[in-house]
């Protein structure tokens, strides 16, 4: 069964959930969390997304974002995923990435 298409809404909060591959750990050291947050700051500025909240868990991440443009979150998440995958692959000699799930802001409450 195909995946349902993502909703792309500008100026509406979105709850973004990103899990590690097979729900395995995404973060292995304290520096991994800092690297992720720095990338979120850079990407949010570049792709026009307001960041309201985030929760970095060992094996997944929650973000509450509002994009200025319909594709802002997609571009941000693609940038974050590529950046962090390169970082992990380099540091931990690993490969792979996780699936991104986005939910309309009403579900974030």
C-alpha positions as a Markdown table, in Angstrom:
| # | Residue | x | y | z |
|---|---|---|---|---|
| 1 | Unk | 0.0 | 0.0 | 0.0 |
| 2 | Unk | 1.5 | 3.4 | -1.0 |
| 3 | Unk | 2.3 | 6.1 | 1.6 |
| 4 | Unk | -0.2 | 8.9 | 1.9 |
| 5 | Unk | 1.1 | 12.1 | 0.6 |
| 6 | Unk | 2.5 | 14.6 | 3.1 |
| 7 | Unk | 0.6 | 17.8 | 3.8 |
| 8 | Unk | 2.5 | 21.0 | 2.8 |
| 9 | Unk | 1.1 | 24.0 | 4.4 |
| 10 | Unk | 2.9 | 27.3 | 4.8 |
| 11 | Unk | 2.3 | 29.3 | 8.0 |
| 12 | Unk | 0.8 | 26.3 | 9.8 |
| 13 | Unk | 2.6 | 24.5 | 12.6 |
| 14 | Unk | 3.7 | 21.0 | 11.9 |
| 15 | Unk | 4.8 | 18.3 | 14.3 |
| 16 | Unk | 7.7 | 16.4 | 12.7 |
| 17 | Unk | 8.8 | 13.0 | 14.0 |
| 18 | Unk | 12.0 | 11.4 | 12.8 |
| 19 | Unk | 13.1 | 7.9 | 13.9 |
| 20 | Unk | 16.3 | 6.1 | 13.6 |
| 21 | Unk | 16.6 | 3.2 | 11.2 |
| 22 | Unk | 14.7 | 0.2 | 12.7 |
| 23 | Unk | 14.2 | 2.5 | 15.7 |
| 24 | Unk | 17.8 | 2.1 | 16.6 |
| 25 | Unk | 19.7 | 4.9 | 18.4 |
| 26 | Unk | 20.3 | 8.1 | 16.5 |
| 27 | Unk | 22.5 | 9.7 | 19.1 |
| 28 | Unk | 25.6 | 8.1 | 20.5 |
| 29 | Unk | 27.4 | 10.9 | 22.4 |
| 30 | Unk | 26.5 | 14.4 | 23.8 |
| 31 | Unk | 28.2 | 16.0 | 20.8 |
| 32 | Unk | 25.7 | 14.3 | 18.5 |
| 33 | Unk | 22.8 | 16.3 | 20.1 |
| 34 | Unk | 24.7 | 19.6 | 19.8 |
| 35 | Unk | 25.5 | 18.9 | 16.2 |
| 36 | Unk | 21.9 | 18.2 | 15.5 |
| 37 | Unk | 20.7 | 21.4 | 17.2 |
| 38 | Unk | 23.3 | 23.5 | 15.3 |
| 39 | Unk | 22.1 | 22.0 | 12.0 |
| 40 | Unk | 18.5 | 22.7 | 13.0 |
| 41 | Unk | 19.3 | 26.4 | 13.6 |
| 42 | Unk | 21.2 | 26.7 | 10.3 |
| 43 | Unk | 18.6 | 24.9 | 8.3 |
| 44 | Unk | 15.6 | 26.8 | 9.9 |
| 45 | Unk | 17.2 | 30.1 | 8.9 |
| 46 | Unk | 18.1 | 28.9 | 5.4 |
| 47 | Unk | 14.7 | 27.4 | 4.6 |
| 48 | Unk | 12.4 | 29.8 | 6.5 |
| 49 | Unk | 11.1 | 27.7 | 9.3 |
| 50 | Unk | 10.2 | 28.9 | 12.7 |
| 51 | Unk | 11.2 | 26.4 | 15.4 |
| 52 | Unk | 9.0 | 26.4 | 18.5 |
| 53 | Unk | 10.1 | 23.2 | 20.3 |
| 54 | Unk | 12.2 | 20.1 | 19.9 |
| 55 | Unk | 12.7 | 16.9 | 21.9 |
| 56 | Unk | 15.9 | 14.9 | 21.1 |
| 57 | Unk | 15.4 | 11.3 | 22.3 |
| 58 | Unk | 18.0 | 8.6 | 22.0 |
| 59 | Unk | 16.2 | 6.9 | 19.0 |
| 60 | Unk | 14.0 | 9.7 | 17.6 |
| 61 | Unk | 13.4 | 13.4 | 17.4 |
| 62 | Unk | 10.3 | 15.6 | 17.7 |
| 63 | Unk | 10.1 | 19.1 | 16.2 |
| 64 | Unk | 7.4 | 21.7 | 16.1 |
| 65 | Unk | 8.0 | 23.9 | 13.1 |
| 66 | Unk | 6.1 | 26.5 | 11.0 |
| 67 | Unk | 7.4 | 27.0 | 7.5 |
| 68 | Unk | 7.2 | 30.3 | 5.6 |
| 69 | Unk | 6.8 | 28.4 | 2.3 |
| 70 | Unk | 5.0 | 25.1 | 1.5 |
| 71 | Unk | 8.2 | 23.2 | 0.8 |
| 72 | Unk | 10.2 | 24.7 | 3.7 |
| 73 | Unk | 9.9 | 21.7 | 6.1 |
| 74 | Unk | 10.7 | 19.3 | 3.3 |
| 75 | Unk | 13.8 | 21.2 | 2.4 |
| 76 | Unk | 14.8 | 21.6 | 6.0 |
| 77 | Unk | 14.4 | 17.9 | 6.8 |
| 78 | Unk | 16.2 | 16.8 | 3.7 |
| 79 | Unk | 19.1 | 19.1 | 4.6 |
| 80 | Unk | 19.2 | 17.9 | 8.2 |
| 81 | Unk | 19.0 | 14.2 | 7.2 |
| 82 | Unk | 21.9 | 14.5 | 4.7 |
| 83 | Unk | 24.0 | 16.6 | 7.1 |
| 84 | Unk | 23.5 | 14.2 | 10.0 |
| 85 | Unk | 23.9 | 11.0 | 8.0 |
| 86 | Unk | 27.3 | 12.3 | 6.7 |
| 87 | Unk | 28.3 | 13.1 | 10.3 |
| 88 | Unk | 27.3 | 9.7 | 11.7 |
| 89 | Unk | 28.7 | 7.8 | 8.8 |
| 90 | Unk | 32.0 | 9.6 | 9.3 |
| 91 | Unk | 32.1 | 9.4 | 13.1 |
| 92 | Unk | 30.7 | 5.9 | 13.6 |
| 93 | Unk | 31.6 | 4.2 | 10.3 |
| 94 | Unk | 27.9 | 3.5 | 9.7 |
| 95 | Unk | 25.3 | 3.9 | 6.9 |
| 96 | Unk | 21.6 | 4.5 | 6.6 |
| 97 | Unk | 18.9 | 7.0 | 7.6 |
| 98 | Unk | 15.4 | 7.1 | 9.1 |
| 99 | Unk | 12.0 | 7.9 | 7.8 |
| 100 | Unk | 10.5 | 11.4 | 8.5 |
| 101 | Unk | 6.8 | 11.6 | 9.5 |
| 102 | Unk | 5.0 | 15.0 | 9.7 |
| 103 | Unk | 1.6 | 15.6 | 11.3 |
| 104 | Unk | -0.6 | 18.7 | 11.1 |
| 105 | Unk | 0.0 | 21.1 | 14.0 |
| 106 | Unk | -3.3 | 20.3 | 15.6 |
| 107 | Unk | -1.8 | 16.9 | 16.6 |
| 108 | Unk | 1.1 | 18.6 | 18.3 |
| 109 | Unk | -0.9 | 19.8 | 21.3 |
